[in-house]
Amino acid sequence: MKLVLVTDAWQPQVNGVVTTLVELVKELELAGHSVEVIHPGLFKTKPCPGYAGIDLAVNPKAKLQQMLESLEFDAIHLATEGPLGWAARGICAKHQWRYTTAYHTRFPEILKAAVKLPLWIGYAIFRHFHKHSSGVMVPTHGVLNLLSQRGFKNLKPWTHGVDVNLFSYSHEPIEYLPLAHLKRPLAVFVGRVSYEKNIETFLKMPFQGSKIVCGVGPLEADLKRRYEGINWLGLLPRQELAKVYSTADVFVFPSRHETFGLVMLEAMACGTPVAAFPVDGPQEVLLNHQTGVIKGGILSEDLAKATASALEIPRYLARQRALEFSWEKAGTLFHDNLVKARQA
């Protein structure tokens, strides 16, 4: 199969969507499929307002149309709702090509937090984007149900995975020299320091050990100024990030509006248990929907209590839960959700 993947999120950006798409392409190619990735680096770009490190294509439609018309493909997938996604959507409509989309990020909640845009307007915009998609891939049961209630159609269950070789298991926290001087236990947050991550709840919660933040983002300077005693590591290569996960005693995930939360799986693969709120992303990662058993972490409306309780969880249970996810399975589900671009 020849697939065209159109995405506004791609390397060198660092986020969960990029990680997902890079791993997805790798799995599809290993399975013998051909993938053509169309990303912002192929166009003139400008920085996304308020999000340093994320560049968006500027007026891409004409060039994108030339590219798509010159390619031979069996299926086309629009991974994101940015400038490239919207432009590709219009081109597909013009040629009557069928396509699939994905709902990676709860942008209506981000827009409400960032610019006070009412939720109903945000959901109306994104419902319109996905309106003619032949399959909207959604990584959690909770978000799928939410979108269904919001009037989204053609929703398809999907999932994500984790590289259990890169994020290798340690039966006890390792000694990581840059953090060796800190008082234990170590609580770690990994992710963009931005509106949707609810990171301030982590920063201000009571905790007897040391707090560590890995990531950058638009709220970073303000939060550094207002919260003392936090250890900020910035953006780390993934090999170094694996060491941070492995040295941590607990991974804290304060987001309430995550569609999945890959960083939880990465931490758990290293053996680090998770503390999180009982919302969609963490429930998908920690809760086995068949058995109703939560494994590898603690879900609670009291994040500080969840963090304290997660410290008591054996590390092998976190690893066991992470092993239930794989990029191979995610790639197979993705492939099965695709549709032929051109109807017979």
C-alpha positions in Angstrom: 0.0 0.0 0.0 1.1 3.5 -0.8 0.1 6.1 1.9 0.4 9.9 1.9 0.6 11.2 5.4 -0.1 15.0 5.7 0.9 16.4 9.0 1.7 19.8 10.6 3.6 18.0 13.4 6.9 16.5 12.4 10.6 16.6 13.3 12.4 18.6 14.6 9.3 19.4 16.8 9.3 17.4 20.0 5.9 16.3 21.3 3.7 13.2 21.6 2.1 13.6 18.2 5.5 13.7 16.5 6.7 10.6 18.4 3.4 8.8 17.5 3.7 9.6 13.8 7.4 8.8 13.6 6.9 5.4 15.2 3.8 4.8 13.0 5.7 5.4 9.8 8.5 3.1 11.0 6.0 0.3 11.7 4.1 0.7 8.4 7.4 0.6 6.5 8.5 -2.5 8.4 5.2 -4.1 7.3 6.1 -3.4 3.7 4.0 -0.3 3.1 5.3 2.9 1.4 4.7 6.2 3.3 5.2 9.7 1.8 5.3 12.2 4.6 4.3 15.8 3.7 5.3 18.1 6.6 6.0 21.8 7.3 9.7 21.4 6.5 8.8 21.2 2.8 7.2 24.7 2.9 7.8 28.2 3.9 7.0 28.4 7.6 6.5 30.8 10.5 6.5 30.1 14.3 3.2 29.2 15.8 2.1 32.1 18.0 2.7 31.3 21.6 4.4 28.0 20.9 8.2 28.4 20.3 9.7 25.4 18.5 6.5 24.7 16.5 6.7 26.0 12.9 3.6 26.0 10.7 3.4 26.1 6.9 2.4 29.5 5.3 -0.1 29.5 2.5 0.7 25.8 1.5 -2.3 25.0 -0.6 -0.9 25.6 -4.1 2.4 23.8 -3.5 0.6 21.0 -1.6 -1.8 20.5 -4.5 1.0 20.1 -7.0 2.7 17.6 -4.7 -0.5 15.5 -4.2 -1.4 15.6 -7.9 2.1 14.3 -8.8 2.0 11.4 -6.3 0.6 7.9 -6.8 -1.1 6.7 -3.6 -3.7 4.3 -2.4 -4.7 6.2 0.8 -4.3 9.6 2.3 -4.3 10.5 6.0 -4.6 14.0 7.4 -2.9 13.7 10.8 -3.4 17.2 12.2 -5.8 20.2 12.0 -3.2 22.8 11.1 -2.6 24.7 7.9 -1.4 21.6 6.0 -4.4 19.6 7.3 -6.9 22.2 6.2 -5.3 22.7 2.8 -5.2 19.0 2.2 -8.9 18.7 3.2 -9.9 21.2 0.5 -7.7 19.5 -2.1 -9.2 16.1 -1.3 -12.7 17.6 -1.6 -11.9 19.0 -5.0 -10.6 15.7 -6.4 -13.3 13.6 -4.5 -10.5 11.7 -2.7 -11.6 9.9 0.4 -9.3 10.3 3.4 -8.9 9.6 7.1 -8.0 11.9 10.0 -7.0 11.6 13.6 -7.9 13.5 16.8 -4.5 13.7 18.6 -5.0 16.8 20.7 -8.0 18.4 22.5 -7.4 21.8 21.0 -10.8 23.2 22.0 -9.7 23.0 25.7 -6.3 24.5 24.8 -8.0 27.4 23.0 -10.3 28.0 25.9 -7.3 28.1 28.3 -5.1 30.2 26.0 -7.5 32.7 24.4 -10.8 32.2 26.3 -12.5 30.8 23.2 -15.8 29.1 24.3 -15.7 25.4 24.1 -18.7 25.1 21.8 -17.0 27.3 19.2 -13.8 25.3 19.4 -15.6 22.0 19.0 -17.7 23.4 16.1 -14.5 24.3 14.2 -12.9 20.9 14.7 -16.2 19.0 14.0 -16.2 20.9 10.7 -12.6 19.8 10.0 -13.4 16.1 10.5 -16.9 16.3 9.0 -16.1 14.5 5.7 -13.4 12.2 7.1 -14.0 8.5 6.3 -12.5 7.6 9.6 -11.6 9.8 12.6 -9.0 7.8 14.6 -9.2 8.4 18.3 -6.7 6.9 20.8 -9.0 6.5 23.9 -12.5 5.2 24.6 -13.3 8.3 26.7 -12.4 10.8 24.0 -14.2 8.7 21.4 -17.4 8.9 23.6 -16.9 12.7 24.2 -16.5 13.4 20.4 -19.6 11.2 19.7 -21.6 13.3 22.1 -20.3 16.4 20.4 -21.6 15.3 17.1 -18.5 13.9 15.4 -19.1 11.0 13.0 -17.1 8.0 11.6 -15.1 7.6 14.8 -12.6 4.8 14.9 -10.8 3.3 17.9 -7.0 3.5 17.8 -4.2 3.2 20.3 -0.5 4.1 20.8 2.6 2.2 21.9 6.0 2.5 23.6 9.5 1.5 22.7 10.3 -0.9 25.5 13.9 -1.2 24.3 14.7 2.5 24.5 12.8 2.9 27.7 14.3 -0.1 29.4 13.3 -1.5 32.8 15.1 -0.8 36.0 13.9 -2.8 39.1 14.9 0.2 41.3 15.6 3.8 40.6 19.0 4.3 38.9 21.6 6.8 39.9 21.6 9.6 37.4 24.5 12.0 38.0 22.8 15.4 37.2 20.1 14.6 39.8 22.1 12.6 42.3 22.3 15.6 44.7 18.5 15.9 45.1 16.5 14.8 48.1 14.5 11.6 47.4 11.8 10.7 46.5 12.0 12.2 43.0 8.8 13.2 41.3 9.1 13.9 37.5 6.9 15.7 35.0 7.7 15.4 31.3 5.9 17.4 28.6 5.4 20.9 27.1 5.2 23.6 29.7 1.9 24.9 28.3 -1.7 25.6 29.1 -3.2 22.2 28.4 -0.8 20.3 30.7 -2.1 21.8 34.0 1.5 21.7 35.2 0.9 24.3 38.0 -1.1 21.7 39.9 2.1 19.6 40.1 4.3 22.5 41.0 2.2 23.7 43.9 1.1 20.3 45.4 2.7 19.3 48.7 5.6 16.8 48.3 8.3 15.8 50.7 11.0 15.1 48.0 12.2 16.9 44.9 10.2 17.9 41.8 11.7 17.7 38.3 10.4 19.2 35.1 11.6 18.1 31.6 10.2 20.2 28.8 9.9 23.8 27.5 6.9 25.9 26.5 5.1 29.2 26.6 4.5 29.2 30.4 8.1 28.3 31.4 9.5 31.7 32.2 6.5 32.7 34.3 6.4 29.4 36.2 10.2 29.5 36.9 9.8 32.9 38.4 6.8 32.0 40.6 7.9 28.5 41.9 11.2 28.1 43.7 12.9 24.8 44.4 11.8 23.2 41.1 14.5 21.4 39.0 14.1 22.4 35.4 16.0 20.2 32.9 14.6 21.7 29.7 14.4 19.6 26.5 16.4 16.4 26.6 17.4 13.9 23.9 15.3 10.7 24.2 18.2 8.6 25.5 18.7 11.1 28.3 15.0 11.3 29.0 15.0 7.5 29.5 17.6 8.0 32.2 15.4 10.6 33.9 12.4 8.3 33.9 14.5 5.5 35.4 15.9 7.7 38.2 12.5 8.9 39.2 10.5 7.4 42.1 7.2 8.5 40.6 5.9 10.1 37.4 3.3 12.8 37.9 0.8 13.5 35.1 -1.4 16.5 36.0 -3.1 17.0 32.6 -6.9 16.7 32.6 -7.4 17.1 28.8 -4.9 14.6 27.2 -6.1 12.4 24.4 -3.6 9.7 25.5 -0.4 10.6 27.3 2.6 8.8 25.8 5.0 10.0 28.5 3.1 7.9 31.0 3.8 4.7 29.0 7.5 5.7 28.6 7.9 6.2 32.4 6.1 2.9 33.1 8.2 1.0 30.7 11.2 2.1 32.8 9.4 0.9 35.9 8.3 4.2 37.3 4.7 4.3 38.6 2.3 7.1 37.6 0.1 9.4 39.6 -2.7 11.1 37.7 -6.2 12.3 37.7 -9.0 9.8 36.8 -9.6 11.3 33.3 -9.5 10.0 29.7 -5.7 9.7 28.9 -4.6 8.2 32.3 -7.6 5.9 32.4 -6.7 4.5 28.9 -3.0 4.0 30.0 -3.6 2.6 33.5 -7.0 0.9 33.4 -7.6 -2.4 31.7 -11.1 -2.0 30.3 -11.7 -5.7 30.2 -10.8 -6.5 33.8 -11.5 -3.1 35.4 -8.1 -3.3 37.1 -5.8 -0.3 37.4 -2.1 -1.3 37.1 1.1 0.7 37.2 -0.2 3.8 38.9 -2.8 5.6 41.0 -5.7 7.6 39.8 -7.2 10.2 42.2 -8.8 13.6 42.3 -6.2 14.4 45.0 -2.9 14.5 43.0 -0.7 14.8 46.1 -2.3 11.7 47.6 -2.0 9.8 44.3 1.7 10.7 44.2 2.3 9.5 47.7 0.4 6.2 47.1 2.1 5.6 43.7 5.5 5.5 45.6 4.3 2.2 47.1 3.6 0.5 43.8 6.2 -2.2 42.8 8.1 -1.1 39.7 7.5 -4.4 37.9 3.8 -3.7 37.8 4.3 -0.5 35.9 6.5 -2.3 33.4 4.0 -5.1 33.0 1.3 -2.6 32.1 3.5 -0.8 29.6 4.3 -4.1 27.8 0.5 -4.4 27.0 1.0 -1.6 24.4 3.1 -1.9 21.3 3.7 0.3 18.2 3.2 -2.9 16.1 -0.4 -3.2 17.3 -0.9 0.6 16.8 0.4 0.4 13.3 -1.9 -2.6 12.4 -5.0 -0.8 13.8 -4.0 2.4 11.9 -3.7 0.4 8.6 -7.0 -1.3 9.1 -8.7 2.1 9.6 -7.5 3.5 6.3 -9.7 3.8 3.3 -9.0 3.8 -0.5 -8.7 7.3 -1.7 -10.3 6.7 -5.0 -13.5 4.7 -5.2 -13.9 2.2 -8.0 
